């Protein structure tokens, strides 16, 4: 995989990695892992909300009246 960044994105990544004492590659991998974790969490929350809405559909409909 090749990651293409704009000049400003690359400069920001370099600066952040230097401040944290890690390589740009490690910073990018960390960002990818955090992105995946947030996305997975959002999916789990949405699925749980759907289950609750489905299980309590009648009560929610009555509350909306």
LUMLUMDREN-2810 file (N, C-alpha, C; in Angstrom, 1 decimal):
<atoms>
<atom><aa>X</aa><ch>A</ch><at>N</at><xx>0.8</xx><yy>-1.2</yy><zz>0.0</zz></atom>
<atom><aa>X</aa><ch>A</ch><at>CA</at><xx>0.0</xx><yy>0.0</yy><zz>0.0</zz></atom>
<atom><aa>X</aa><ch>A</ch><at>C</at><xx>0.9</xx><yy>1.2</yy><zz>0.0</zz></atom>
<atom><aa>X</aa><ch>A</ch><at>N</at><xx>0.5</xx><yy>2.2</yy><zz>-0.8</zz></atom>
<atom><aa>X</aa><ch>A</ch><at>CA</at><xx>1.2</xx><yy>3.5</yy><zz>-0.8</zz></atom>
<atom><aa>X</aa><ch>A</ch><at>C</at><xx>0.2</xx><yy>4.5</yy><zz>-0.3</zz></atom>
<atom><aa>X</aa><ch>A</ch><at>N</at><xx>0.7</xx><yy>5.3</yy><zz>0.7</zz></atom>
<atom><aa>X</aa><ch>A</ch><at>CA</at><xx>-0.2</xx><yy>6.4</yy><zz>1.2</zz></atom>
<atom><aa>X</aa><ch>A</ch><at>C</at><xx>0.3</xx><yy>7.7</yy><zz>0.7</zz></atom>
<atom><aa>X</aa><ch>A</ch><at>N</at><xx>-0.5</xx><yy>8.4</yy><zz>-0.1</zz></atom>
<atom><aa>X</aa><ch>A</ch><at>CA</at><xx>-0.2</xx><yy>9.6</yy><zz>-0.7</zz></atom>
<atom><aa>X</aa><ch>A</ch><at>C</at><xx>-0.8</xx><yy>10.8</yy><zz>0.2</zz></atom>
<atom><aa>X</aa><ch>A</ch><at>N</at><xx>0.1</xx><yy>11.6</yy><zz>0.6</zz></atom>
<atom><aa>X</aa><ch>A</ch><at>CA</at><xx>-0.3</xx><yy>12.8</yy><zz>1.4</zz></atom>
<atom><aa>X</aa><ch>A</ch><at>C</at><xx>0.0</xx><yy>14.1</yy><zz>0.7</zz></atom>
<atom><aa>X</aa><ch>A</ch><at>N</at><xx>-0.8</xx><yy>15.1</yy><zz>1.0</zz></atom>
<atom><aa>X</aa><ch>A</ch><at>CA</at><xx>-0.4</xx><yy>16.4</yy><zz>0.5</zz></atom>
<atom><aa>X</aa><ch>A</ch><at>C</at><xx>0.8</xx><yy>16.9</yy><zz>1.3</zz></atom>
<atom><aa>X</aa><ch>A</ch><at>N</at><xx>1.5</xx><yy>17.9</yy><zz>0.8</zz></atom>
<atom><aa>X</aa><ch>A</ch><at>CA</at><xx>2.7</xx><yy>18.4</yy><zz>1.4</zz></atom>
<atom><aa>X</aa><ch>A</ch><at>C</at><xx>2.3</xx><yy>18.8</yy><zz>2.9</zz></atom>
<atom><aa>X</aa><ch>A</ch><at>N</at><xx>1.2</xx><yy>19.5</yy><zz>3.0</zz></atom>
<atom><aa>X</aa><ch>A</ch><at>CA</at><xx>0.8</xx><yy>20.0</yy><zz>4.4</zz></atom>
<atom><aa>X</aa><ch>A</ch><at>C</at><xx>0.5</xx><yy>18.8</yy><zz>5.3</zz></atom>
<atom><aa>X</aa><ch>A</ch><at>N</at><xx>-0.2</xx><yy>17.8</yy><zz>4.8</zz></atom>
<atom><aa>X</aa><ch>A</ch><at>CA</at><xx>-0.5</xx><yy>16.6</yy><zz>5.6</zz></atom>
<atom><aa>X</aa><ch>A</ch><at>C</at><xx>0.8</xx><yy>15.9</yy><zz>6.0</zz></atom>
<atom><aa>X</aa><ch>A</ch><at>N</at><xx>1.8</xx><yy>15.8</yy><zz>5.1</zz></atom>
<atom><aa>X</aa><ch>A</ch><at>CA</at><xx>3.0</xx><yy>15.1</yy><zz>5.4</zz></atom>
<atom><aa>X</aa><ch>A</ch><at>C</at><xx>3.8</xx><yy>15.9</yy><zz>6.4</zz></atom>
<atom><aa>X</aa><ch>A</ch><at>N</at><xx>3.8</xx><yy>17.3</yy><zz>6.3</zz></atom>
<atom><aa>X</aa><ch>A</ch><at>CA</at><xx>4.5</xx><yy>18.1</yy><zz>7.3</zz></atom>
<atom><aa>X</aa><ch>A</ch><at>C</at><xx>3.9</xx><yy>18.0</yy><zz>8.7</zz></atom>
<atom><aa>X</aa><ch>A</ch><at>N</at><xx>2.5</xx><yy>18.0</yy><zz>8.7</zz></atom>
<atom><aa>X</aa><ch>A</ch><at>CA</at><xx>1.8</xx><yy>17.8</yy><zz>10.0</zz></atom>
<atom><aa>X</aa><ch>A</ch><at>C</at><xx>2.1</xx><yy>16.5</yy><zz>10.6</zz></atom>
<atom><aa>X</aa><ch>A</ch><at>N</at><xx>2.1</xx><yy>15.4</yy><zz>9.8</zz></atom>
<atom><aa>X</aa><ch>A</ch><at>CA</at><xx>2.4</xx><yy>14.1</yy><zz>10.3</zz></atom>
<atom><aa>X</aa><ch>A</ch><at>C</at><xx>3.9</xx><yy>14.0</yy><zz>10.8</zz></atom>
<atom><aa>X</aa><ch>A</ch><at>N</at><xx>4.8</xx><yy>14.6</yy><zz>10.1</zz></atom>
<atom><aa>X</aa><ch>A</ch><at>CA</at><xx>6.2</xx><yy>14.6</yy><zz>10.5</zz></atom>
<atom><aa>X</aa><ch>A</ch><at>C</at><xx>6.3</xx><yy>15.3</yy><zz>11.8</zz></atom>
<atom><aa>X</aa><ch>A</ch><at>N</at><xx>5.7</xx><yy>16.5</yy><zz>11.9</zz></atom>
<atom><aa>X</aa><ch>A</ch><at>CA</at><xx>5.8</xx><yy>17.3</yy><zz>13.2</zz></atom>
<atom><aa>X</aa><ch>A</ch><at>C</at><xx>5.2</xx><yy>16.5</yy><zz>14.4</zz></atom>
<atom><aa>X</aa><ch>A</ch><at>N</at><xx>4.0</xx><yy>15.9</yy><zz>14.2</zz></atom>
<atom><aa>X</aa><ch>A</ch><at>CA</at><xx>3.4</xx><yy>15.2</yy><zz>15.2</zz></atom>
<atom><aa>X</aa><ch>A</ch><at>C</at><xx>4.2</xx><yy>14.0</yy><zz>15.7</zz></atom>
<atom><aa>X</aa><ch>A</ch><at>N</at><xx>4.7</xx><yy>13.3</yy><zz>14.7</zz></atom>
<atom><aa>X</aa><ch>A</ch><at>CA</at><xx>5.5</xx><yy>12.1</yy><zz>15.0</zz></atom>
<atom><aa>X</aa><ch>A</ch><at>C</at><xx>6.8</xx><yy>12.5</yy><zz>15.8</zz></atom>
<atom><aa>X</aa><ch>A</ch><at>N</at><xx>7.4</xx><yy>13.6</yy><zz>15.3</zz></atom>
<atom><aa>X</aa><ch>A</ch><at>CA</at><xx>8.6</xx><yy>14.0</yy><zz>16.0</zz></atom>
<atom><aa>X</aa><ch>A</ch><at>C</at><xx>8.3</xx><yy>14.4</yy><zz>17.5</zz></atom>
<atom><aa>X</aa><ch>A</ch><at>N</at><xx>7.2</xx><yy>15.1</yy><zz>17.7</zz></atom>
<atom><aa>X</aa><ch>A</ch><at>CA</at><xx>6.8</xx><yy>15.5</yy><zz>19.1</zz></atom>
<atom><aa>X</aa><ch>A</ch><at>C</at><xx>6.6</xx><yy>14.3</yy><zz>19.9</zz></atom>
<atom><aa>X</aa><ch>A</ch><at>N</at><xx>6.1</xx><yy>13.2</yy><zz>19.3</zz></atom>
<atom><aa>X</aa><ch>A</ch><at>CA</at><xx>5.8</xx><yy>12.0</yy><zz>20.1</zz></atom>
<atom><aa>X</aa><ch>A</ch><at>C</at><xx>6.9</xx><yy>11.0</yy><zz>20.2</zz></atom>
<atom><aa>X</aa><ch>A</ch><at>N</at><xx>8.0</xx><yy>11.4</yy><zz>19.4</zz></atom>
<atom><aa>X</aa><ch>A</ch><at>CA</at><xx>9.2</xx><yy>10.5</yy><zz>19.4</zz></atom>
<atom><aa>X</aa><ch>A</ch><at>C</at><xx>9.0</xx><yy>9.2</yy><zz>18.7</zz></atom>
<atom><aa>X</aa><ch>A</ch><at>N</at><xx>8.1</xx><yy>9.2</yy><zz>17.7</zz></atom>
<atom><aa>X</aa><ch>A</ch><at>CA</at><xx>7.9</xx><yy>8.0</yy><zz>16.9</zz></atom>
<atom><aa>X</aa><ch>A</ch><at>C</at><xx>8.1</xx><yy>8.3</yy><zz>15.4</zz></atom>
<atom><aa>X</aa><ch>A</ch><at>N</at><xx>8.2</xx><yy>7.2</yy><zz>14.7</zz></atom>
<atom><aa>X</aa><ch>A</ch><at>CA</at><xx>8.3</xx><yy>7.4</yy><zz>13.2</zz></atom>
<atom><aa>X</aa><ch>A</ch><at>C</at><xx>7.0</xx><yy>7.8</yy><zz>12.6</zz></atom>
<atom><aa>X</aa><ch>A</ch><at>N</at><xx>7.1</xx><yy>8.4</yy><zz>11.4</zz></atom>
<atom><aa>X</aa><ch>A</ch><at>CA</at><xx>5.9</xx><yy>8.8</yy><zz>10.7</zz></atom>
<atom><aa>X</aa><ch>A</ch><at>C</at><xx>5.1</xx><yy>7.5</yy><zz>10.4</zz></atom>
<atom><aa>X</aa><ch>A</ch><at>N</at><xx>5.7</xx><yy>6.4</yy><zz>10.1</zz></atom>
<atom><aa>X</aa><ch>A</ch><at>CA</at><xx>5.0</xx><yy>5.2</yy><zz>9.8</zz></atom>
<atom><aa>X</aa><ch>A</ch><at>C</at><xx>4.2</xx><yy>4.7</yy><zz>11.0</zz></atom>
<atom><aa>X</aa><ch>A</ch><at>N</at><xx>4.9</xx><yy>4.8</yy><zz>12.2</zz></atom>
<atom><aa>X</aa><ch>A</ch><at>CA</at><xx>4.2</xx><yy>4.4</yy><zz>13.4</zz></atom>
<atom><aa>X</aa><ch>A</ch><at>C</at><xx>3.0</xx><yy>5.3</yy><zz>13.7</zz></atom>
<atom><aa>X</aa><ch>A</ch><at>N</at><xx>3.2</xx><yy>6.6</yy><zz>13.5</zz></atom>
<atom><aa>X</aa><ch>A</ch><at>CA</at><xx>2.1</xx><yy>7.5</yy><zz>13.7</zz></atom>
<atom><aa>X</aa><ch>A</ch><at>C</at><xx>0.9</xx><yy>7.2</yy><zz>12.7</zz></atom>
<atom><aa>X</aa><ch>A</ch><at>N</at><xx>1.2</xx><yy>6.9</yy><zz>11.5</zz></atom>
<atom><aa>X</aa><ch>A</ch><at>CA</at><xx>0.2</xx><yy>6.6</yy><zz>10.5</zz></atom>
<atom><aa>X</aa><ch>A</ch><at>C</at><xx>-0.5</xx><yy>5.3</yy><zz>10.9</zz></atom>
<atom><aa>X</aa><ch>A</ch><at>N</at><xx>0.2</xx><yy>4.3</yy><zz>11.3</zz></atom>
<atom><aa>X</aa><ch>A</ch><at>CA</at><xx>-0.4</xx><yy>3.0</yy><zz>11.7</zz></atom>
<atom><aa>X</aa><ch>A</ch><at>C</at><xx>-1.3</xx><yy>3.2</yy><zz>12.9</zz></atom>
<atom><aa>X</aa><ch>A</ch><at>N</at><xx>-0.8</xx><yy>4.1</yy><zz>13.9</zz></atom>
<atom><aa>X</aa><ch>A</ch><at>CA</at><xx>-1.7</xx><yy>4.4</yy><zz>15.1</zz></atom>
<atom><aa>X</aa><ch>A</ch><at>C</at><xx>-3.0</xx><yy>5.0</yy><zz>14.6</zz></atom>
<atom><aa>X</aa><ch>A</ch><at>N</at><xx>-2.9</xx><yy>6.0</yy><zz>13.7</zz></atom>
<atom><aa>X</aa><ch>A</ch><at>CA</at><xx>-4.1</xx><yy>6.6</yy><zz>13.2</zz></atom>
<atom><aa>X</aa><ch>A</ch><at>C</at><xx>-5.1</xx><yy>5.7</yy><zz>12.6</zz></atom>
<atom><aa>X</aa><ch>A</ch><at>N</at><xx>-4.5</xx><yy>4.7</yy><zz>11.8</zz></atom>
<atom><aa>X</aa><ch>A</ch><at>CA</at><xx>-5.4</xx><yy>3.7</yy><zz>11.1</zz></atom>
<atom><aa>X</aa><ch>A</ch><at>C</at><xx>-6.1</xx><yy>2.9</yy><zz>12.2</zz></atom>
<atom><aa>X</aa><ch>A</ch><at>N</at><xx>-5.3</xx><yy>2.4</yy><zz>13.2</zz></atom>
<atom><aa>X</aa><ch>A</ch><at>CA</at><xx>-5.9</xx><yy>1.6</yy><zz>14.2</zz></atom>
<atom><aa>X</aa><ch>A</ch><at>C</at><xx>-7.0</xx><yy>2.3</yy><zz>15.0</zz></atom>
<atom><aa>X</aa><ch>A</ch><at>N</at><xx>-6.8</xx><yy>3.6</yy><zz>15.3</zz></atom>
<atom><aa>X</aa><ch>A</ch><at>CA</at><xx>-7.8</xx><yy>4.4</yy><zz>16.0</zz></atom>
<atom><aa>X</aa><ch>A</ch><at>C</at><xx>-9.0</xx><yy>4.6</yy><zz>15.1</zz></atom>
<atom><aa>X</aa><ch>A</ch><at>N</at><xx>-8.8</xx><yy>4.8</yy><zz>13.8</zz></atom>
<atom><aa>X</aa><ch>A</ch><at>CA</at><xx>-9.9</xx><yy>5.0</yy><zz>12.9</zz></atom>
<atom><aa>X</aa><ch>A</ch><at>C</at><xx>-10.8</xx><yy>3.8</yy><zz>12.9</zz></atom>
<atom><aa>X</aa><ch>A</ch><at>N</at><xx>-10.1</xx><yy>2.6</yy><zz>12.8</zz></atom>
<atom><aa>X</aa><ch>A</ch><at>CA</at><xx>-10.9</xx><yy>1.3</yy><zz>12.8</zz></atom>
<atom><aa>X</aa><ch>A</ch><at>C</at><xx>-11.6</xx><yy>1.1</yy><zz>14.1</zz></atom>
<atom><aa>X</aa><ch>A</ch><at>N</at><xx>-11.0</xx><yy>1.4</yy><zz>15.2</zz></atom>
<atom><aa>X</aa><ch>A</ch><at>CA</at><xx>-11.6</xx><yy>1.2</yy><zz>16.5</zz></atom>
<atom><aa>X</aa><ch>A</ch><at>C</at><xx>-12.8</xx><yy>2.1</yy><zz>16.6</zz></atom>
<atom><aa>X</aa><ch>A</ch><at>N</at><xx>-12.7</xx><yy>3.3</yy><zz>16.2</zz></atom>
<atom><aa>X</aa><ch>A</ch><at>CA</at><xx>-13.9</xx><yy>4.3</yy><zz>16.3</zz></atom>
<atom><aa>X</aa><ch>A</ch><at>C</at><xx>-15.0</xx><yy>3.8</yy><zz>15.4</zz></atom>
<atom><aa>X</aa><ch>A</ch><at>N</at><xx>-14.6</xx><yy>3.3</yy><zz>14.2</zz></atom>
<atom><aa>X</aa><ch>A</ch><at>CA</at><xx>-15.7</xx><yy>2.9</yy><zz>13.3</zz></atom>
<atom><aa>X</aa><ch>A</ch><at>C</at><xx>-16.4</xx><yy>1.6</yy><zz>13.8</zz></atom>
<atom><aa>X</aa><ch>A</ch><at>N</at><xx>-15.6</xx><yy>0.7</yy><zz>14.4</zz></atom>
<atom><aa>X</aa><ch>A</ch><at>CA</at><xx>-16.2</xx><yy>-0.5</yy><zz>14.9</zz></atom>
<atom><aa>X</aa><ch>A</ch><at>C</at><xx>-17.1</xx><yy>-0.2</yy><zz>16.1</zz></atom>
<atom><aa>X</aa><ch>A</ch><at>N</at><xx>-16.7</xx><yy>0.8</yy><zz>16.9</zz></atom>
<atom><aa>X</aa><ch>A</ch><at>CA</at><xx>-17.5</xx><yy>1.2</yy><zz>18.1</zz></atom>
<atom><aa>X</aa><ch>A</ch><at>C</at><xx>-18.8</xx><yy>1.8</yy><zz>17.6</zz></atom>
<atom><aa>X</aa><ch>A</ch><at>N</at><xx>-18.7</xx><yy>2.7</yy><zz>16.6</zz></atom>
<atom><aa>X</aa><ch>A</ch><at>CA</at><xx>-19.9</xx><yy>3.3</yy><zz>16.0</zz></atom>
<atom><aa>X</aa><ch>A</ch><at>C</at><xx>-20.9</xx><yy>2.3</yy><zz>15.5</zz></atom>
<atom><aa>X</aa><ch>A</ch><at>N</at><xx>-20.3</xx><yy>1.3</yy><zz>14.8</zz></atom>
<atom><aa>X</aa><ch>A</ch><at>CA</at><xx>-21.2</xx><yy>0.2</yy><zz>14.3</zz></atom>
<atom><aa>X</aa><ch>A</ch><at>C</at><xx>-21.9</xx><yy>-0.6</yy><zz>15.4</zz></atom>
<atom><aa>X</aa><ch>A</ch><at>N</at><xx>-21.2</xx><yy>-0.9</yy><zz>16.5</zz></atom>
<atom><aa>X</aa><ch>A</ch><at>CA</at><xx>-21.7</xx><yy>-1.6</yy><zz>17.6</zz></atom>
<atom><aa>X</aa><ch>A</ch><at>C</at><xx>-22.8</xx><yy>-0.8</yy><zz>18.3</zz></atom>
<atom><aa>X</aa><ch>A</ch><at>N</at><xx>-22.6</xx><yy>0.5</yy><zz>18.4</zz></atom>
<atom><aa>X</aa><ch>A</ch><at>CA</at><xx>-23.6</xx><yy>1.4</yy><zz>19.0</zz></atom>
<atom><aa>X</aa><ch>A</ch><at>C</at><xx>-24.9</xx><yy>1.5</yy><zz>18.2</zz></atom>
<atom><aa>X</aa><ch>A</ch><at>N</at><xx>-24.7</xx><yy>1.6</yy><zz>16.9</zz></atom>
<atom><aa>X</aa><ch>A</ch><at>CA</at><xx>-25.8</xx><yy>1.6</yy><zz>15.9</zz></atom>
<atom><aa>X</aa><ch>A</ch><at>C</at><xx>-26.6</xx><yy>0.3</yy><zz>16.0</zz></atom>
<atom><aa>X</aa><ch>A</ch><at>N</at><xx>-25.9</xx><yy>-0.8</yy><zz>16.0</zz></atom>
<atom><aa>X</aa><ch>A</ch><at>CA</at><xx>-26.6</xx><yy>-2.1</yy><zz>16.1</zz></atom>
<atom><aa>X</aa><ch>A</ch><at>C</at><xx>-27.4</xx><yy>-2.2</yy><zz>17.4</zz></atom>
<atom><aa>X</aa><ch>A</ch><at>N</at><xx>-26.8</xx><yy>-1.8</yy><zz>18.5</zz></atom>
<atom><aa>X</aa><ch>A</ch><at>CA</at><xx>-27.5</xx><yy>-1.8</yy><zz>19.8</zz></atom>
<atom><aa>X</aa><ch>A</ch><at>C</at><xx>-28.7</xx><yy>-0.9</yy><zz>19.8</zz></atom>
<atom><aa>X</aa><ch>A</ch><at>N</at><xx>-28.6</xx><yy>0.3</yy><zz>19.3</zz></atom>
<atom><aa>X</aa><ch>A</ch><at>CA</at><xx>-29.7</xx><yy>1.2</yy><zz>19.2</zz></atom>
<atom><aa>X</aa><ch>A</ch><at>C</at><xx>-30.8</xx><yy>0.6</yy><zz>18.3</zz></atom>
<atom><aa>X</aa><ch>A</ch><at>N</at><xx>-30.5</xx><yy>-0.1</yy><zz>17.3</zz></atom>
<atom><aa>X</aa><ch>A</ch><at>CA</at><xx>-31.5</xx><yy>-0.7</yy><zz>16.4</zz></atom>
<atom><aa>X</aa><ch>A</ch><at>C</at><xx>-32.2</xx><yy>-1.8</yy><zz>17.2</zz></atom>
<atom><aa>X</aa><ch>A</ch><at>N</at><xx>-31.4</xx><yy>-2.6</yy><zz>18.0</zz></atom>
<atom><aa>X</aa><ch>A</ch><at>CA</at><xx>-32.1</xx><yy>-3.7</yy><zz>18.7</zz></atom>
<atom><aa>X</aa><ch>A</ch><at>C</at><xx>-33.0</xx><yy>-3.1</yy><zz>19.8</zz></atom>
<atom><aa>X</aa><ch>A</ch><at>N</at><xx>-32.6</xx><yy>-2.1</yy><zz>20.4</zz></atom>
<atom><aa>X</aa><ch>A</ch><at>CA</at><xx>-33.5</xx><yy>-1.4</yy><zz>21.5</zz></atom>
<atom><aa>X</aa><ch>A</ch><at>C</at><xx>-34.7</xx><yy>-0.9</yy><zz>20.8</zz></atom>
<atom><aa>X</aa><ch>A</ch><at>N</at><xx>-34.6</xx><yy>-0.2</yy><zz>19.7</zz></atom>
<atom><aa>X</aa><ch>A</ch><at>CA</at><xx>-35.7</xx><yy>0.4</yy><zz>19.0</zz></atom>
<atom><aa>X</aa><ch>A</ch><at>C</at><xx>-36.7</xx><yy>-0.7</yy><zz>18.5</zz></atom>
<atom><aa>X</aa><ch>A</ch><at>N</at><xx>-36.1</xx><yy>-1.8</yy><zz>18.0</zz></atom>
<atom><aa>X</aa><ch>A</ch><at>CA</at><xx>-37.0</xx><yy>-2.9</yy><zz>17.6</zz></atom>
<atom><aa>X</aa><ch>A</ch><at>C</at><xx>-37.7</xx><yy>-3.6</yy><zz>18.7</zz></atom>
<atom><aa>X</aa><ch>A</ch><at>N</at><xx>-37.0</xx><yy>-3.8</yy><zz>19.8</zz></atom>
<atom><aa>X</aa><ch>A</ch><at>CA</at><xx>-37.6</xx><yy>-4.4</yy><zz>21.0</zz></atom>
<atom><aa>X</aa><ch>A</ch><at>C</at><xx>-38.6</xx><yy>-3.6</yy><zz>21.7</zz></atom>
<atom><aa>X</aa><ch>A</ch><at>N</at><xx>-38.5</xx><yy>-2.3</yy><zz>21.6</zz></atom>
<atom><aa>X</aa><ch>A</ch><at>CA</at><xx>-39.4</xx><yy>-1.4</yy><zz>22.3</zz></atom>
<atom><aa>X</aa><ch>A</ch><at>C</at><xx>-40.2</xx><yy>-0.5</yy><zz>21.3</zz></atom>
<atom><aa>X</aa><ch>A</ch><at>N</at><xx>-40.4</xx><yy>-1.0</yy><zz>20.1</zz></atom>
<atom><aa>X</aa><ch>A</ch><at>CA</at><xx>-41.1</xx><yy>-0.2</yy><zz>19.0</zz></atom>
<atom><aa>X</aa><ch>A</ch><at>C</at><xx>-42.4</xx><yy>0.3</yy><zz>19.5</zz></atom>
<atom><aa>X</aa><ch>A</ch><at>N</at><xx>-43.3</xx><yy>-0.6</yy><zz>20.1</zz></atom>
<atom><aa>X</aa><ch>A</ch><at>CA</at><xx>-44.6</xx><yy>-0.1</yy><zz>20.5</zz></atom>
<atom><aa>X</aa><ch>A</ch><at>C</at><xx>-44.5</xx><yy>1.0</yy><zz>21.5</zz></atom>
<atom><aa>X</aa><ch>A</ch><at>N</at><xx>-43.7</xx><yy>0.9</yy><zz>22.5</zz></atom>
<atom><aa>X</aa><ch>A</ch><at>CA</at><xx>-43.6</xx><yy>1.9</yy><zz>23.5</zz></atom>
<atom><aa>X</aa><ch>A</ch><at>C</at><xx>-43.1</xx><yy>3.2</yy><zz>22.9</zz></atom>
<atom><aa>X</aa><ch>A</ch><at>N</at><xx>-42.1</xx><yy>3.1</yy><zz>22.1</zz></atom>
<atom><aa>X</aa><ch>A</ch><at>CA</at><xx>-41.6</xx><yy>4.3</yy><zz>21.5</zz></atom>
<atom><aa>X</aa><ch>A</ch><at>C</at><xx>-42.6</xx><yy>5.0</yy><zz>20.6</zz></atom>
<atom><aa>X</aa><ch>A</ch><at>N</at><xx>-43.4</xx><yy>4.2</yy><zz>19.9</zz></atom>
<atom><aa>X</aa><ch>A</ch><at>CA</at><xx>-44.5</xx><yy>4.8</yy><zz>19.1</zz></atom>
<atom><aa>X</aa><ch>A</ch><at>C</at><xx>-45.5</xx><yy>5.5</yy><zz>20.0</zz></atom>
<atom><aa>X</aa><ch>A</ch><at>N</at><xx>-45.9</xx><yy>4.9</yy><zz>21.1</zz></atom>
<atom><aa>X</aa><ch>A</ch><at>CA</at><xx>-46.8</xx><yy>5.5</yy><zz>22.0</zz></atom>
<atom><aa>X</aa><ch>A</ch><at>C</at><xx>-46.2</xx><yy>6.8</yy><zz>22.6</zz></atom>
<atom><aa>X</aa><ch>A</ch><at>N</at><xx>-45.0</xx><yy>6.8</yy><zz>22.9</zz></atom>
<atom><aa>X</aa><ch>A</ch><at>CA</at><xx>-44.3</xx><yy>8.0</yy><zz>23.5</zz></atom>
<atom><aa>X</aa><ch>A</ch><at>C</at><xx>-44.3</xx><yy>9.1</yy><zz>22.5</zz></atom>
<atom><aa>X</aa><ch>A</ch><at>N</at><xx>-44.3</xx><yy>8.8</yy><zz>21.2</zz></atom>
<atom><aa>X</aa><ch>A</ch><at>CA</at><xx>-44.3</xx><yy>9.8</yy><zz>20.1</zz></atom>
<atom><aa>X</aa><ch>A</ch><at>C</at><xx>-45.6</xx><yy>10.4</yy><zz>19.8</zz></atom>
<atom><aa>X</aa><ch>A</ch><at>N</at><xx>-46.7</xx><yy>9.8</yy><zz>20.4</zz></atom>
<atom><aa>X</aa><ch>A</ch><at>CA</at><xx>-48.0</xx><yy>10.3</yy><zz>20.1</zz></atom>
<atom><aa>X</aa><ch>A</ch><at>C</at><xx>-48.4</xx><yy>11.5</yy><zz>20.9</zz></atom>
</atoms>
